[in-house]
Amino acid sequence: MTDLTRSILPEAEVSKLKRYLESKPKLIILTHSNPDGDAIGSALGLYSGLKEQGFDVEVACIDPCPDEFKYLPDHEKLKNDFNPSDYQAVIFVDCGDKKLTRFENAHPEILSEDMVKINIDHHASNDNFGEINFVITDVASASMIVYQVLKTLKYKITPNTANALITGIYTDTGGFMHQNTTPLTYQYAAELIKLGASPQHVAKNVFHTYDFRTLKLWGKVLQNLHLTGDGAAVVGVEEKDYESLGCTRQDLAGVIDFINAMPEARYSVMLSEDGKGNVKASLRTRKDDVDVKALAEQYGGGGHVKASGFTIPGGRLEKEVKWKIVQD
């Protein structure tokens, strides 16, 4: 049985981090493109915790903060670009691969040997690419690791920080319903609630608030849902589908989990054009004998056994009898 009082962090990496942070470096926190709740929660939670401690720190993501997470007080601090020369270290959060930020083409400096890289993640695909690594693969979310880092460093955790971190935990566990929910998940959530987090506030904003346009979009999308012979529930969303309703791709958040609730589906796939000439795929399953991570990895993606994704650059969708991806 797991000792819930024991730190999940490797002591040697904690010592390296403490020594490095004593120099008070200027820091930039990055998370992966097309951010989900754990990406936003872990990034903003770490930003808030370090800012409270007096660090010169900023936070960035190549894509904007999704609307459903704009209830978090620091969401407006999320930059969409930055100058790498302004920082001494990059902290990657919730990135199974260092290239998932999608900043490496515009700013290759962030991957250079001259930049200190701090790696905080929970994906099994992570190869410990940082000079300092907190890659804990048996926890539900990166936000749990960020919480343990702040707690171990004895940094103050404000209600704002706690709400960001519980957002990451709540969303990556599907409201504590996914199989990655463990006693440790509940303990960390309980501790964050004591520190001022409100899971009710998170649930209301993330899972129980849908405006008129979003529901119209979901209805349009679900009309195109089909079930394959091997039990895959597949739906395709063209750019014109959401643009016709004045929506964005971000308004599709939650559709894949809704589809995945079908008892007939062994796994679910949502293919969507991202408006930038690419097709993104989101994959989910509730079945113990299905590994959607392995499927995503066949197309250069990754993630978790139960929830993964991949991107096809230069792709578009066409519908014949079934959806397919076509590359120009």
WOSULDA-V396400 format. One record per residue. D_CENTER is the distance of its C-alpha to the mean C-alpha in Angstrom with 2 decimals. Layout:
D_CENTER  D_CENTER
//
This chain:
28.21  25.46  26.87  24.62  26.37  25.54  22.92  20.27  20.35  22.81  25.71  26.47  23.08  23.43  26.89  25.77  23.16  25.84  28.38  26.23  25.18  28.88  29.47  27.27  25.55  23.84  20.09  17.26  13.62  11.29  7.62  6.75  8.44  7.88  4.95  3.85  5.49  4.26  3.41  6.58  8.17  8.35  9.40  11.79  12.95  13.93  15.44  17.42  18.60  19.80  21.35  23.20  24.61  25.99  23.91  23.87  20.15  18.04  14.41  13.32  11.00  12.95  11.92  12.83  11.18  11.24  14.43  13.37  11.83  14.93  16.69  15.20  18.13  16.65  14.55  17.53  17.25  14.31  16.33  15.98  18.35  20.17  23.13  22.39  25.97  25.34  23.34  24.30  20.93  17.33  14.67  11.62  8.68  5.95  7.94  9.96  12.35  13.57  14.04  10.54  10.85  13.76  15.94  18.13  20.68  21.43  21.15  22.03  23.14  19.72  20.22  23.90  25.78  26.79  23.34  22.28  18.78  17.06  14.33  12.14  10.10  10.56  10.66  14.32  14.39  14.07  17.64  17.84  18.24  18.68  21.96  20.40  17.94  16.23  14.76  15.18  14.45  16.10  13.91  11.47  8.59  8.29  9.58  12.61  13.38  13.27  15.55  17.82  18.08  19.19  21.41  22.98  23.74  25.28  23.52  23.89  21.10  21.85  20.98  18.63  16.74  16.93  15.66  12.47  11.92  13.08  10.70  7.79  10.39  11.73  8.96  7.82  11.61  12.49  14.71  15.96  17.18  15.34  17.25  14.87  16.35  19.04  21.63  19.65  16.71  19.41  21.10  18.26  17.67  21.45  21.70  19.19  21.23  24.30  22.86  22.45  19.19  19.78  17.90  20.27  19.10  15.44  16.69  19.01  16.69  13.70  15.71  19.25  19.61  20.32  22.78  25.61  24.26  21.00  23.14  25.51  22.81  21.63  25.31  25.86  23.01  24.12  27.62  26.60  25.09  27.02  27.23  28.23  30.87  28.54  26.60  23.62  22.74  22.03  21.66  21.66  20.94  22.89  22.40  25.66  24.46  22.20  24.36  27.44  26.12  24.90  21.26  18.30  15.71  13.32  15.92  15.08  12.02  13.31  15.99  14.81  14.68  18.04  19.49  18.42  20.64  23.65  25.80  27.22  24.00  23.32  20.00  18.53  17.62  16.81  17.90  17.57  19.09  16.93  20.03  20.00  21.87  19.11  18.12  14.58  14.47  12.32  13.90  14.35  17.25  18.93  21.67  22.26  23.98  21.30  18.74  16.44  14.84  18.40  18.78  15.77  17.13  20.41  19.02  17.27  13.77  12.16  9.66  11.28  14.79  14.05  10.93  10.59  11.14  13.34  14.99  18.77  20.03  23.14  22.79  23.93  24.56  28.01  29.26  32.36  32.58  28.99  26.04  25.85  24.19  26.80  26.52  29.04
//
